Amino acid sequence: EYRLIPEYIQAFFRKAMEAAGGHCRDRGGGFLAVDGIPYEVRRIAEQDDFKKRHGLLQRRYPVVAFDKEVAFWHPKAEFVSFGHPLFEALLAWVERKLSGSLSQGAVFTDPDGRLDGVLLFYEGDVRDGLGQVAGRRLFALYADLATDEACGECSRTIRPANPALLWDLAEGGEPSDRSSPDLEAIKQQALSALLPILAEYREKLQAERDRQARIKEKYGVESLEHLIVQLDGDLIDLYARRERGDKVDLAIYNKEEQKRTYEEALAELQRTIGQERSLTMGMPRFVGAVRVVPARLADPAMVEDPAIERVGMQVTMAYEREQGREPEDVSAENLGFDVRSTDAATGHKRYIEVKARAGVGPVALTQNEWFKAGRFGADYYLYVILNADRQAELYIIQDPAANLQPE
């Protein structure tokens, strides 16, 4: 549900290859053909450090798949993802050539016509006492510009957002006539909202580090302490024998050296565990910002109404409970579906996207929702609630990726 599914990777690859001047052909069935790799991408792959880490880059790839399961069934297919020289070289090119565009920002359109604001991206990391990165994550915040004009920026709402929200938006758009937002002011306000989120992330990492430390203490520290106690016993016996006149000086020396080695290893292990448990939150790094504008929809019925959407969610949750399932509202997480509903008897899950309309009107899936529909197949459902402001009517479409056609 949360992982970077192959559809995202393939969409990124195609856009990046096009930007770099490369050429891909769709071979159908989830396969691409990469007929030519741009010169600048090949130059990156020819560097010795790159070849040592990722291997050699071929000049062309006749059959490429981004889904491991799809690639498995085609003997000539090349599975391309993170770690593959083609993907890593293209990713390095994007980072070198297009990183400046992040600071300039971009404009995206919300196809549902609701969002009018700024989406800010930050990279946050947490390091341990050894200076190693314990965790690094991309965070997103959404600053709502559709506020009371009389209050101005004082009433601006800034809330956490899933970075995957970007997949729900369409590229390009025309901002409204209002003056351009003050990005620096928004960033200052966003920082206070971001720090608690980073602190929560650090706490999650801390819990995992504590768990790992307890394992190391149980199997590492306790084992070394047990060996040291055994050596103490051996040395007591040897000291007694020496007092009786036995020649055991060499044996005593060897045992003492062995004990000293274990004690040093124990002290080093305890120090390392302590440093690994000591996590420090770094200052988040601003990555970029996206101006999000609402779509100017020709059909007013396509504009999502939060009140109507709430009715749709209520109808969906009630229906799922009536069917003996346990629904969970995950609409705020931008997972590509709104409800995760579990069959209490079997544990089987269905992933439900909810679309509600006040009357009778069209509905549409975003790119993110369409990706997830294709990924989950028959376990993905589209629940359409019509006449939500009167007598709500529920229509259920299973596997919309197979049963609906995108326009």
C-alpha positions in Angstrom: 0.0 0.0 0.0 2.8 2.4 0.9 5.6 1.2 -1.3 6.7 2.9 -4.5 4.7 0.7 -6.9 6.2 -0.1 -10.4 3.7 2.3 -12.1 5.2 5.3 -10.4 8.7 4.2 -11.3 7.8 3.6 -14.9 6.0 7.0 -15.2 9.1 8.7 -13.7 11.4 6.8 -16.1 9.5 7.7 -19.2 9.3 11.4 -18.3 13.0 11.5 -17.3 14.1 9.7 -20.4 12.1 12.1 -22.6 13.6 15.1 -20.8 17.1 13.7 -21.3 16.5 13.2 -25.0 16.2 9.4 -25.0 13.6 7.3 -26.7 11.2 4.6 -25.4 8.7 2.5 -27.2 5.7 0.9 -25.6 5.7 -2.8 -26.4 2.5 -3.6 -24.5 1.9 -5.9 -21.6 3.8 -3.6 -19.3 7.0 -3.7 -21.4 9.1 -0.9 -22.9 11.9 -0.8 -25.4 14.7 1.6 -24.8 16.2 2.1 -28.3 18.7 4.8 -27.4 20.3 6.1 -24.3 21.3 9.8 -24.3 25.0 10.7 -24.4 25.0 12.5 -21.1 23.4 9.6 -19.3 25.9 7.2 -20.8 28.7 9.5 -19.6 27.5 9.2 -16.1 27.4 5.4 -16.4 31.0 5.3 -17.8 32.5 6.6 -14.6 34.5 4.0 -12.6 32.7 4.6 -9.3 29.4 4.2 -11.0 30.4 1.0 -12.7 31.7 -0.4 -9.4 28.4 0.3 -7.6 25.9 -0.5 -10.3 27.6 -2.5 -13.1 27.8 -1.8 -16.8 25.2 0.0 -18.9 24.2 -1.4 -22.2 23.6 0.7 -25.3 20.0 -0.4 -25.7 17.4 -2.5 -23.9 15.0 -4.2 -26.3 12.6 -5.4 -23.5 12.3 -3.5 -20.2 9.9 -4.2 -17.3 9.5 -2.2 -14.1 7.4 -4.9 -12.4 9.5 -7.8 -11.1 6.6 -10.3 -11.5 6.0 -9.2 -15.1 9.8 -9.5 -15.9 9.9 -13.0 -14.4 7.6 -14.4 -17.1 9.6 -13.0 -20.0 13.0 -14.7 -20.4 14.5 -11.7 -22.3 13.1 -8.9 -20.2 15.4 -6.6 -18.2 13.9 -5.7 -14.8 14.7 -2.0 -14.2 14.3 -0.3 -10.9 16.5 1.2 -8.2 20.0 -0.3 -8.3 19.9 -1.1 -12.0 22.6 0.9 -14.0 20.0 2.3 -16.5 17.7 3.6 -13.8 20.5 4.9 -11.5 22.3 6.7 -14.4 19.1 8.4 -15.5 18.3 9.3 -11.8 21.8 10.8 -11.4 21.2 12.8 -14.6 17.9 14.2 -13.3 19.6 15.2 -10.0 22.4 17.0 -11.8 20.5 18.7 -14.5 17.1 19.4 -13.1 17.8 20.0 -9.4 17.8 23.8 -10.0 14.2 23.6 -11.3 13.1 22.5 -7.8 14.1 25.8 -6.3 12.2 27.6 -9.1 9.0 25.7 -8.3 6.3 24.6 -10.7 2.5 24.9 -11.2 0.2 21.9 -10.9 -3.6 21.7 -11.2 -6.0 19.9 -8.8 -8.4 18.1 -11.2 -11.0 18.0 -8.4 -11.0 21.8 -8.2 -10.6 22.0 -4.4 -6.9 22.8 -3.7 -5.6 26.4 -4.1 -2.3 26.7 -2.3 1.3 25.8 -2.1 2.8 22.3 -1.6 6.2 22.4 0.1 8.7 19.6 0.2 11.4 19.1 2.8 14.0 16.4 3.3 14.5 15.5 7.0 17.0 13.1 8.4 17.8 11.7 11.8 21.4 10.7 12.8 22.7 8.5 15.6 25.6 9.2 17.9 28.0 7.5 15.4 27.1 10.1 12.8 25.3 7.6 10.7 21.9 8.3 9.1 19.2 6.4 11.1 16.5 7.6 8.8 15.8 10.0 5.9 12.4 10.9 4.5 10.7 13.3 2.2 8.0 15.3 4.0 5.3 17.5 2.5 3.2 20.3 3.8 0.2 22.0 2.2 -0.4 25.7 2.7 -3.9 26.7 1.9 -4.1 30.1 0.2 -7.9 30.0 -0.1 -8.3 31.9 3.2 -10.3 34.8 4.4 -8.9 37.7 2.5 -9.7 40.0 5.4 -7.5 38.0 7.7 -4.8 37.5 5.2 -1.8 35.3 6.1 -2.8 35.1 9.7 -5.5 32.6 8.9 -3.6 30.5 6.5 -3.8 26.8 7.2 -0.7 24.6 6.9 -1.2 20.9 7.3 0.9 17.8 6.7 0.4 16.1 3.3 1.5 12.9 1.8 4.2 13.6 -0.9 2.3 11.2 -3.1 -0.4 13.9 -3.3 1.6 15.2 -6.3 0.5 12.1 -8.2 -3.1 13.3 -7.9 -2.3 16.6 -9.6 -2.0 17.4 -13.3 1.0 19.2 -14.7 0.7 22.9 -15.5 -2.0 25.3 -14.8 -2.9 29.0 -14.5 -2.8 30.7 -11.1 -5.6 33.0 -10.2 -5.4 36.8 -10.4 -4.4 37.1 -6.8 -0.9 38.3 -6.1 1.9 35.7 -6.0 2.2 34.1 -2.5 5.3 35.1 -0.5 7.1 31.8 -0.5 9.6 32.8 2.2 6.8 33.8 4.6 5.1 30.5 3.9 8.3 28.6 4.6 8.8 30.4 7.9 5.3 29.5 8.9 5.7 25.9 7.6 8.8 25.2 9.7 6.9 25.4 12.9 4.4 22.9 11.5 7.1 20.6 10.2 9.2 20.2 13.4 6.6 18.3 15.4 6.2 15.9 12.4 10.0 15.4 12.3 9.9 14.8 16.1 7.2 12.1 15.6 9.4 10.5 12.9 12.4 10.5 15.3 10.3 8.8 18.0 9.4 6.0 15.5 13.0 5.5 14.7 13.9 5.7 18.4 11.4 2.8 19.1 13.1 0.7 16.4 16.6 1.5 17.6 15.6 0.6 21.2 14.2 -2.7 19.9 17.5 -3.4 18.1 19.5 -2.4 21.2 17.6 -4.8 23.4 18.4 -7.6 20.9 22.1 -6.7 20.9 22.1 -6.5 24.7 20.5 -9.8 25.0 22.6 -11.7 22.6 25.8 -9.6 22.6 26.2 -8.0 26.0 24.9 -10.9 28.0 27.0 -13.4 26.0 30.2 -11.4 26.6 29.3 -11.0 30.3 28.8 -14.8 30.5 32.2 -15.5 28.9 33.9 -13.0 31.3 32.3 -14.7 34.3 33.5 -18.1 33.1 37.0 -16.7 32.7 36.8 -15.3 36.2 36.0 -18.8 37.5 38.9 -20.3 35.5 41.3 -17.7 36.8 40.2 -18.3 40.4 41.1 -22.0 40.0 44.4 -21.2 38.3 45.4 -18.8 41.1 44.6 -21.5 43.7 46.8 -24.0 41.8 49.6 -21.5 41.5 49.6 -21.0 45.3 49.8 -24.8 45.6 53.0 -24.7 43.5 51.6 -25.7 40.1 53.3 -24.0 37.1 50.3 -22.3 35.5 51.7 -18.9 34.8 51.3 -19.2 31.0 47.8 -20.5 31.4 47.0 -17.5 33.7 48.5 -15.1 31.2 46.4 -16.5 28.4 43.2 -16.4 30.4 43.9 -12.8 31.6 44.5 -11.7 28.0 41.4 -13.4 26.8 39.4 -11.8 29.6 40.9 -8.3 28.8 39.9 -8.8 25.1 36.3 -9.7 26.1 36.1 -6.8 28.5 37.3 -4.4 25.8 34.8 -5.9 23.4 32.0 -5.5 26.0 32.9 -1.9 26.7 33.0 -1.1 22.9 29.7 -2.9 22.3 28.0 -1.0 25.1 29.4 2.2 23.9 28.2 1.5 20.3 24.8 0.5 21.5 24.5 3.7 23.5 25.6 5.8 20.5 23.2 4.0 18.1 20.4 4.7 20.6 21.2 8.4 20.7 19.2 9.9 17.9 19.5 13.6 16.9 17.0 15.3 14.5 18.7 17.4 11.9 17.4 20.7 10.5 15.1 19.9 7.6 16.3 20.9 4.1 13.9 22.7 1.8 13.7 20.8 -1.5 11.1 22.6 -3.5 7.6 24.0 -3.8 4.6 23.5 -6.1 1.8 26.0 -6.7 -1.4 24.1 -6.8 -4.3 25.7 -8.5 -7.9 24.4 -8.8 -9.1 23.2 -12.2 -11.6 25.3 -14.0 -14.1 22.6 -14.5 -16.6 23.0 -17.3 -19.1 20.8 -15.4 -19.7 22.2 -11.9 -20.8 18.7 -10.8 -17.1 17.6 -11.1 -16.0 20.0 -8.3 -15.7 18.1 -5.1 -17.7 19.4 -2.1 -16.2 18.5 1.3 -19.7 18.2 2.8 -20.9 15.9 0.0 -17.6 13.9 0.3 -18.3 13.4 4.0 -21.7 12.0 3.2 -20.1 9.6 0.7 -17.6 8.4 3.3 -20.4 7.9 5.8 -22.5 5.9 3.3 -19.4 3.8 2.4 -18.4 3.1 6.0 -22.0 2.1 7.0 -22.4 -0.2 4.0 -19.1 -2.0 4.8 -20.1 -2.5 8.4 -23.4 -3.9 7.3 -21.5 -6.4 5.1 -19.6 -7.6 8.1 -16.3 -5.9 7.2 -14.2 -3.5 9.2 -13.6 -0.3 7.3 -10.8 2.2 8.0 -10.8 5.8 6.7 -7.4 6.5 5.2 -8.5 9.3 2.9 -6.1 11.8 4.5 -3.1 9.6 3.5 -3.3 10.0 -0.3 -2.8 6.3 -0.9 -4.9 6.2 -4.0 -7.9 5.0 -2.2 -10.1 6.3 0.7 -11.1 3.2 2.7 -9.3 0.0 3.6 -12.0 -2.5 4.5 -11.1 -5.9 6.1 -13.1 -9.0 6.2 -13.1 -10.0 9.9 -13.4 -13.7 9.1 -10.8 -14.1 6.3 -8.6 -11.0 6.7 -9.2 -10.2 3.0 -8.9 -6.5 2.2 -10.7 -4.4 -0.3 -9.4 -1.0 -1.3 -12.2 1.5 -1.9 -12.1 4.9 -3.7 -15.2 7.0 -2.8 -16.7 9.5 -5.2 -19.8 11.4 -4.1 -22.0 13.9 -6.0 -24.8 16.0 -4.7 -27.0 15.0 -7.7 -26.2 12.9 -10.7 -22.9 13.7 -12.3 -19.7 12.3 -13.8 -16.7 11.1 -11.7 -13.1 10.6 -12.6 -10.1 8.8 -11.1 -6.8 10.7 -10.6 -3.6 9.2 -12.0 -2.6 8.0 -8.5 -6.0 6.3 -8.1 -5.8 4.7 -11.5 -2.3 3.4 -10.7 -3.6 1.8 -7.5 -6.7 0.4 -9.3 -4.4 -1.3 -11.8 -2.1 -2.6 -9.0 -4.8 -4.0 -6.8 -7.1 -5.3 -9.6 -10.2 -7.1 -8.3 -9.5 -6.0 -4.8 -10.0 -2.3 -5.8 -13.5 -0.9 -5.8 -15.0 2.4 -6.9 -17.9 3.4 -4.7 -20.0 6.2 -6.4 -22.6 7.9 -4.2 -25.1 9.9 -6.2 -27.8 12.2 -4.9 -25.8 12.5 -1.7 -27.7 15.7 -0.6 -31.0 13.9 -0.7 -31.6 10.1 -0.8 -28.1 8.8 -1.3 -27.7 6.0 -3.9 -24.6 3.7 -3.8 -23.1 2.2 -7.0 -20.2 -0.2 -6.8 -17.7 -0.9 -9.5 -15.2 -3.7 -8.9 -11.8 -3.5 -10.7 -12.4 -0.2 -12.4 -9.0 -0.4 -14.2 -10.4 -3.4 -16.1 -14.0 -2.3 -16.4 -13.7 1.4 -17.2 -11.9 3.2 -20.0 -9.8 6.3 -19.3 -10.7 9.3 -21.4 
